Amino acid sequence: MDRLTAADVFVTIAARGSLTGAADALGMSRPMVTRYLAEMENWAGARLLHRTTRRVSLTPAGDETLARCQRVLDVAGEMAVAPAAGEDIPRGLLRIACSQSLAQEVLAPAVAEYLRRCPQVAIDLQIGARAVNLVEERIDLAIRITNDIDPNLIARPFGQCASVVCASPAWVAAHGTPQRAQDLAQHNCLTYSYFGKSLWEFDHAGERIAVPVGGNLSANETHVLLAAALESAGITLQPLYAVASLIAQGRLVPLVPGFEPQALGVHGIYASRRQMSTALRTFIDALAAWFADPVHWSAGLPAPAAARRKK
């Protein structure tokens, strides 16, 4: 890890009296601050802080290391020079984590457009449903659809993702059409392992309704559930961007009109605002602009009213 940054983190912890205060001051996540501190203690070969539930204080070795870090940072500050011409051009490799559904349906064209404008950038997409550890897996940006963001992480909101309850026409013909969200409890629902496996939440006439659902198939990837729904395996709750064209083609039928599934936030998650590369900064800005256009989310179909209100 960068020893100069580690020194800056340690000095800020000492000044702020807590790891959380240092994270706020530096624009870093709490896990990143903790990791830099651990590296500094490893390099110093000694424990540098006494920690309590509210504050931290320096050990004798910490006092000595603090003085040295301050001298190092003073020297580094004197060496600052103006950036050379062309240094603000986006370049280098970005590692981006994203779910398969979002990457395939929404992110891929956004990435292609960005790479056309910034040809000196390369992007490595890491596809998967699980939440990644940004630091350990060297991920520059994770794109997540969730309403539950870890407060220790830095998140930039990109927008709201609307969802639709739907099934194939053959399923509806064989099993009937649920009229209310509550009726879904009596049907075979295909559930997502990482979100809402037992409860689907809806907004109806200003009221939040939670419906317990279940079925004979669950998966940790929404594309699998979508494929099963197209084969008439049951009812699925899907992002609007994934099913809009299928609904327009008549291959899926939207269900329980007037009961709007809870919209989820779309966020870009990253570890630190400091020393952000030009490539990462411009890519995040490009995604914010891309996701702000509703046509990229719904393939021309209007988003449900609840999602439109939250934009």
C-alpha positions as CSV (number, residue, x, y, z in Angstrom):
1,M,0.0,0.0,0.0
2,D,1.0,3.6,-0.4
3,R,3.1,4.6,2.6
4,L,2.6,8.3,2.1
5,T,-1.2,7.8,2.2
6,A,-0.9,5.6,5.2
7,A,1.1,8.3,7.0
8,D,-1.6,10.9,6.1
9,V,-4.3,8.5,7.4
10,F,-2.4,8.0,10.7
11,V,-1.8,11.7,11.2
12,T,-5.5,12.4,10.6
13,I,-6.6,9.7,13.0
14,A,-4.4,11.3,15.7
15,A,-5.8,14.7,15.0
16,R,-9.5,13.6,14.9
17,G,-9.3,11.2,17.8
18,S,-11.2,8.4,16.0
19,L,-11.1,6.2,12.9
20,T,-14.6,7.4,11.9
21,G,-13.6,11.0,12.2
22,A,-10.5,10.4,10.0
23,A,-12.7,8.6,7.4
24,D,-15.0,11.5,7.2
25,A,-12.2,14.0,6.9
26,L,-10.3,12.1,4.3
27,G,-13.4,11.0,2.3
28,M,-12.5,7.3,2.8
29,S,-14.5,4.4,3.9
30,R,-14.0,3.2,7.5
31,P,-12.6,-0.2,6.3
32,M,-10.0,1.6,4.2
33,V,-8.9,3.7,7.1
34,T,-8.6,0.6,9.3
35,R,-6.5,-1.1,6.6
36,Y,-4.1,1.8,6.3
37,L,-3.7,1.9,10.1
38,A,-2.9,-1.8,10.2
39,E,-0.3,-1.3,7.5
40,M,1.3,1.6,9.4
41,E,1.5,-0.5,12.6
42,N,3.0,-3.3,10.6
43,W,5.7,-1.0,9.1
44,A,6.4,0.6,12.5
45,G,6.6,-2.8,14.1
46,A,4.5,-1.6,17.1
47,R,1.0,-0.9,18.3
48,L,0.4,2.8,17.6
49,L,-3.0,3.4,19.3
50,H,-4.9,2.7,22.4
51,R,-8.6,2.2,21.4
52,T,-11.7,2.7,23.4
53,T,-15.4,2.7,22.2
54,R,-15.3,6.5,21.8
55,R,-11.8,7.7,21.1
56,V,-8.2,6.6,20.4
57,S,-5.0,7.8,22.0
58,L,-1.4,7.3,21.0
59,T,0.9,4.8,22.5
60,P,4.6,5.8,23.1
61,A,5.5,4.3,19.8
62,G,2.5,6.2,18.3
63,D,3.9,9.5,19.5
64,E,7.3,8.8,17.9
65,T,5.7,7.6,14.7
66,L,3.4,10.6,14.5
67,A,6.3,13.0,14.6
68,R,8.0,11.1,11.8
69,C,4.9,11.0,9.7
70,Q,4.4,14.7,10.0
71,R,8.0,15.3,8.8
72,V,7.4,13.0,5.9
73,L,4.2,14.8,4.9
74,D,5.9,18.2,5.2
75,V,8.6,17.1,2.8
76,A,6.1,15.6,0.4
77,G,4.1,18.8,0.4
78,E,7.2,20.8,-0.6
79,M,7.6,18.6,-3.7
80,A,4.2,19.2,-5.2
81,V,4.4,20.3,-8.9
82,A,1.9,21.4,-11.4
83,P,0.4,18.5,-13.4
84,A,2.1,17.9,-16.8
85,A,0.1,18.6,-19.9
86,G,-2.2,15.8,-20.7
87,E,-2.3,14.3,-17.2
88,D,-6.0,15.0,-16.9
89,I,-6.8,12.7,-19.9
90,P,-8.6,9.6,-18.6
91,R,-6.3,6.6,-18.9
92,G,-5.6,3.3,-17.3
93,L,-7.5,0.2,-16.1
94,L,-10.8,0.3,-14.2
95,R,-12.2,-2.7,-12.4
96,I,-16.0,-2.5,-12.1
97,A,-18.2,-5.0,-10.2
98,C,-21.8,-5.4,-11.2
99,S,-24.6,-7.9,-11.3
100,Q,-25.2,-9.9,-14.6
101,S,-28.6,-8.5,-15.2
102,L,-27.7,-4.8,-14.8
103,A,-24.4,-5.2,-16.7
104,Q,-26.0,-6.9,-19.6
105,E,-29.2,-4.8,-19.9
106,V,-28.0,-1.3,-18.8
107,L,-24.3,-1.0,-18.1
108,A,-22.8,-2.6,-21.3
109,P,-24.0,0.2,-23.7
110,A,-23.0,2.8,-21.1
111,V,-19.5,1.3,-20.9
112,A,-19.2,1.1,-24.7
113,E,-20.2,4.8,-25.1
114,Y,-17.6,5.8,-22.4
115,L,-14.8,3.8,-24.1
116,R,-15.6,5.4,-27.4
117,R,-15.0,8.9,-25.8
118,C,-12.1,7.8,-23.7
119,P,-10.1,5.3,-25.8
120,Q,-7.1,5.3,-23.4
121,V,-9.2,3.7,-20.6
122,A,-9.7,-0.1,-20.3
123,I,-12.5,-1.6,-18.2
124,D,-12.5,-5.0,-16.6
125,L,-16.1,-6.0,-15.6
126,Q,-16.4,-8.4,-12.7
127,I,-19.9,-9.9,-13.0
128,G,-21.6,-11.4,-9.9
129,A,-24.5,-11.1,-7.6
130,R,-22.6,-11.0,-4.3
131,A,-21.3,-7.8,-2.6
132,V,-17.6,-7.5,-3.2
133,N,-14.9,-6.3,-0.9
134,L,-13.5,-3.2,-2.7
135,V,-10.1,-3.2,-1.0
136,E,-9.3,-6.9,-1.0
137,E,-10.5,-7.5,-4.5
138,R,-9.0,-4.3,-5.9
139,I,-12.4,-3.1,-7.3
140,D,-12.5,0.6,-8.3
141,L,-16.3,0.8,-8.5
142,A,-19.2,-1.5,-7.5
143,I,-22.6,-0.8,-8.9
144,R,-25.4,-2.0,-6.7
145,I,-29.1,-2.0,-6.7
146,T,-30.2,-1.8,-3.0
147,N,-31.8,0.4,-0.4
148,D,-29.4,-0.9,2.3
149,I,-26.1,0.9,1.9
150,D,-23.3,0.3,4.5
151,P,-22.7,3.7,6.1
152,N,-18.9,2.9,6.1
153,L,-18.9,2.9,2.3
154,I,-19.0,5.9,-0.1
155,A,-21.9,5.8,-2.4
156,R,-23.0,8.0,-5.3
157,P,-26.7,7.7,-6.1
158,F,-27.4,7.1,-9.8
159,G,-31.2,6.8,-9.7
160,Q,-34.1,4.5,-8.9
161,C,-34.7,1.1,-10.3
162,A,-38.4,0.2,-10.7
163,S,-39.6,-3.4,-10.7
164,V,-42.6,-5.3,-12.1
165,V,-44.4,-8.5,-11.1
166,C,-45.0,-10.6,-14.1
167,A,-45.6,-14.1,-15.5
168,S,-46.0,-15.8,-18.9
169,P,-49.4,-15.8,-20.6
170,A,-49.4,-19.6,-20.3
171,W,-48.9,-19.4,-16.5
172,V,-51.7,-16.9,-16.1
173,A,-54.0,-19.0,-18.3
174,A,-53.3,-22.1,-16.2
175,H,-53.3,-20.6,-12.7
176,G,-55.4,-17.4,-12.9
177,T,-54.6,-13.8,-12.5
178,P,-53.8,-12.4,-9.0
179,Q,-55.9,-9.2,-8.5
180,R,-54.1,-7.8,-5.5
181,A,-50.5,-8.0,-4.2
182,Q,-51.8,-10.1,-1.3
183,D,-53.0,-12.8,-3.7
184,L,-49.4,-13.5,-4.6
185,A,-49.0,-15.4,-1.3
186,Q,-51.2,-18.1,-2.9
187,H,-49.1,-18.5,-6.1
188,N,-45.8,-20.1,-7.0
189,C,-43.4,-17.1,-6.8
190,L,-39.8,-17.4,-8.1
191,T,-37.6,-15.7,-5.4
192,Y,-34.3,-14.0,-5.4
193,S,-31.9,-15.4,-2.8
194,Y,-30.2,-12.0,-2.0
195,F,-33.2,-9.8,-1.8
196,G,-36.8,-10.2,-0.6
197,K,-36.8,-14.0,-0.6
198,S,-39.8,-14.2,1.7
199,L,-41.3,-10.7,1.5
200,W,-42.2,-8.6,-1.5
201,E,-43.0,-5.0,-0.7
202,F,-45.5,-2.8,-2.5
203,D,-46.9,0.8,-2.5
204,H,-50.7,1.0,-2.8
205,A,-52.7,4.1,-2.3
206,G,-50.0,5.6,-0.1
207,E,-49.7,2.5,2.0
208,R,-46.7,0.1,2.2
209,I,-47.7,-3.5,1.9
210,A,-45.4,-6.5,2.6
211,V,-46.5,-9.8,1.1
212,P,-44.9,-13.1,2.2
213,V,-44.2,-15.2,-0.9
214,G,-42.6,-18.5,-1.7
215,G,-42.2,-21.1,-4.3
216,N,-40.3,-24.1,-5.6
217,L,-37.4,-22.1,-7.2
218,S,-35.0,-19.5,-5.9
219,A,-31.7,-18.3,-7.3
220,N,-29.1,-15.7,-6.7
221,E,-29.2,-14.3,-10.2
222,T,-32.4,-12.6,-11.6
223,H,-31.7,-13.7,-15.2
224,V,-32.2,-17.4,-14.1
225,L,-35.6,-16.5,-12.6
226,L,-36.6,-14.5,-15.7
227,A,-35.7,-17.5,-17.9
228,A,-37.8,-19.8,-15.7
229,A,-40.7,-17.4,-15.8
230,L,-40.6,-17.4,-19.6
231,E,-40.9,-21.2,-19.4
232,S,-44.1,-20.7,-17.3
233,A,-42.5,-21.9,-14.0
234,G,-44.1,-19.2,-11.9
235,I,-44.4,-15.5,-11.1
236,T,-41.3,-13.4,-10.9
237,L,-40.4,-9.9,-9.6
238,Q,-38.0,-8.4,-12.1
239,P,-36.4,-5.0,-12.7
240,L,-38.3,-3.1,-15.3
241,Y,-35.2,-2.7,-17.5
242,A,-35.0,-6.5,-17.8
243,V,-38.6,-7.2,-18.8
244,A,-39.9,-4.1,-20.6
245,S,-39.2,-5.5,-24.1
246,L,-40.6,-8.9,-23.2
247,I,-43.8,-7.2,-21.9
248,A,-44.1,-5.2,-25.1
249,Q,-43.7,-8.4,-27.1
250,G,-46.5,-10.1,-25.1
251,R,-44.1,-12.8,-23.8
252,L,-44.7,-11.7,-20.2
253,V,-47.8,-10.2,-18.6
254,P,-47.6,-7.5,-15.8
255,L,-49.6,-8.4,-12.8
256,V,-51.3,-6.7,-9.8
257,P,-51.8,-3.2,-11.4
258,G,-52.0,-0.4,-8.9
259,F,-49.6,-2.3,-6.5
260,E,-46.2,-0.9,-7.3
261,P,-43.2,-2.9,-6.1
262,Q,-40.7,-1.0,-3.9
263,A,-38.2,0.9,-6.0
264,L,-34.6,0.3,-5.2
265,G,-31.7,2.8,-5.3
266,V,-28.9,2.4,-7.8
267,H,-25.5,3.4,-6.4
268,G,-21.9,3.6,-7.4
269,I,-19.8,2.4,-4.4
270,Y,-16.1,3.2,-4.1
271,A,-13.5,3.3,-1.3
272,S,-12.1,6.9,-1.3
273,R,-12.7,10.3,-2.7
274,R,-9.0,11.2,-2.3
275,Q,-6.6,10.6,-5.2
276,M,-9.4,9.4,-7.5
277,S,-8.0,8.8,-10.9
278,T,-9.3,10.9,-13.8
279,A,-10.6,7.7,-15.4
280,L,-12.7,6.7,-12.4
281,R,-14.0,10.3,-11.8
282,T,-15.1,10.7,-15.4
283,F,-16.6,7.2,-15.6
284,I,-18.7,7.8,-12.5
285,D,-19.9,11.1,-14.0
286,A,-20.7,9.4,-17.3
287,L,-22.7,6.7,-15.5
288,A,-24.7,9.4,-13.5
289,A,-25.7,11.0,-16.8
290,W,-26.5,7.7,-18.5
291,F,-28.6,6.4,-15.6
292,A,-30.5,9.8,-15.4
293,D,-32.1,9.0,-18.8
294,P,-35.2,6.9,-18.1
295,V,-35.1,5.4,-21.6
296,H,-32.1,3.3,-20.6
297,W,-34.1,1.7,-17.8
298,S,-37.4,0.8,-19.4
299,A,-36.8,0.3,-23.2
300,G,-39.4,2.9,-23.9
301,L,-42.1,1.8,-21.4
302,P,-43.1,4.3,-18.7
303,A,-41.7,3.7,-15.2
304,P,-44.2,3.1,-12.5
305,A,-45.4,6.2,-10.7
306,A,-43.5,5.5,-7.5
307,A,-40.2,5.3,-9.3
308,R,-40.9,8.5,-11.2
309,R,-41.6,10.3,-7.9
310,K,-38.3,9.2,-6.4
311,K,-36.1,10.4,-9.3
